[in-house]
Amino acid sequence: MVSDATNRAKKKLNDQHFHWSFHSTRDWYATMFIIKHLTREQINVAHYDAAIEDALRKQLGHSDIRTTYMHYIRVASLLLATRNGELDFSLGNSDDFWNNIAKTITT
């Protein structure tokens, strides 16, 4: 079952701060599906592949997945860029960073 696989993954990760849910594992699966079936170049240019879209749509149970498919293309692109060191999210790890953004929005 999906819940069994989710619980095994949670134990393996052993991160109390990451809140797993059925939807987060489903999103992860869809992102990995895109990465597995498209090249990095295709992902970077948001290439549309009808066969991949159809297979993913059937697995996720969506009636129309075009918007969802394009979302997973963007997520896959960000994931690959982060993995390759092209994108650095460490800036957002500081509380000061987020507090400064909040101050900017409220003033």
C-alpha positions in Angstrom: 0.0 0.0 0.0 1.0 3.6 -0.5 0.8 4.3 3.2 3.2 1.4 4.0 5.8 2.8 1.5 5.3 6.3 2.9 6.0 5.1 6.4 9.1 3.1 5.4 10.4 6.2 3.6 9.7 8.4 6.7 11.7 6.0 8.9 14.6 5.9 6.4 14.8 9.7 6.2 14.5 10.1 10.0 13.7 13.8 9.8 11.2 14.9 12.4 10.8 18.3 10.7 9.7 17.0 7.3 5.9 16.5 7.3 5.1 13.6 5.0 1.7 13.1 3.6 0.1 11.0 0.9 0.2 14.1 -1.4 3.9 14.8 -0.8 4.8 11.3 -1.7 2.5 11.4 -4.7 4.1 14.7 -5.8 7.6 13.2 -5.3 6.6 10.2 -7.5 5.3 12.4 -10.3 8.5 14.5 -10.2 10.7 11.4 -10.3 8.5 10.0 -13.2 9.2 13.1 -15.2 13.0 13.0 -14.4 13.1 9.3 -15.4 11.3 9.7 -18.7 12.6 13.0 -20.0 16.1 14.3 -20.7 17.5 17.2 -18.7 17.3 19.3 -21.8 13.6 18.4 -22.4 12.9 19.3 -18.7 14.7 22.6 -18.9 12.7 23.8 -21.9 9.4 22.4 -20.6 9.1 19.9 -23.4 5.6 18.5 -23.8 5.5 14.7 -24.4 2.0 13.4 -25.0 2.9 9.8 -24.1 4.5 10.8 -20.8 1.6 13.1 -20.0 -0.9 10.3 -20.7 1.0 7.7 -18.6 1.3 10.2 -15.7 -2.3 11.3 -16.0 -3.5 7.7 -15.8 -1.3 6.9 -12.8 -2.4 10.0 -10.9 -6.1 9.6 -11.9 -6.5 13.1 -13.4 -8.9 13.8 -16.2 -6.8 16.6 -17.7 -3.2 16.8 -16.5 -1.6 19.5 -18.8 -1.3 22.0 -16.0 -0.2 19.4 -13.5 2.3 18.0 -16.0 3.8 21.5 -16.5 4.0 21.9 -12.7 6.0 18.7 -12.4 8.3 19.8 -15.3 9.1 23.0 -13.3 9.6 21.1 -10.1 11.9 18.6 -11.8 13.9 21.5 -13.4 14.4 23.1 -9.9 15.3 19.7 -8.4 17.9 19.0 -11.0 19.4 22.5 -10.8 19.7 22.2 -7.0 21.3 18.8 -7.3 23.9 20.0 -9.7 24.7 23.1 -7.7 23.2 25.5 -10.2 20.7 26.7 -7.6 21.3 27.5 -4.0 18.5 27.6 -1.5 20.7 28.2 1.5 19.7 31.9 1.4 16.3 31.0 2.7 17.6 29.0 5.7 18.1 32.2 7.8 15.3 33.5 9.9 16.6 37.1 9.2 16.0 36.5 5.5 12.3 35.7 6.0 11.8 38.4 8.6 13.3 41.0 6.2 10.9 39.8 3.4 8.0 40.1 5.8 9.0 43.6 6.8 9.2 44.6 3.1 5.7 43.3 2.4 4.1 45.0 5.4 5.7 48.4 4.9 
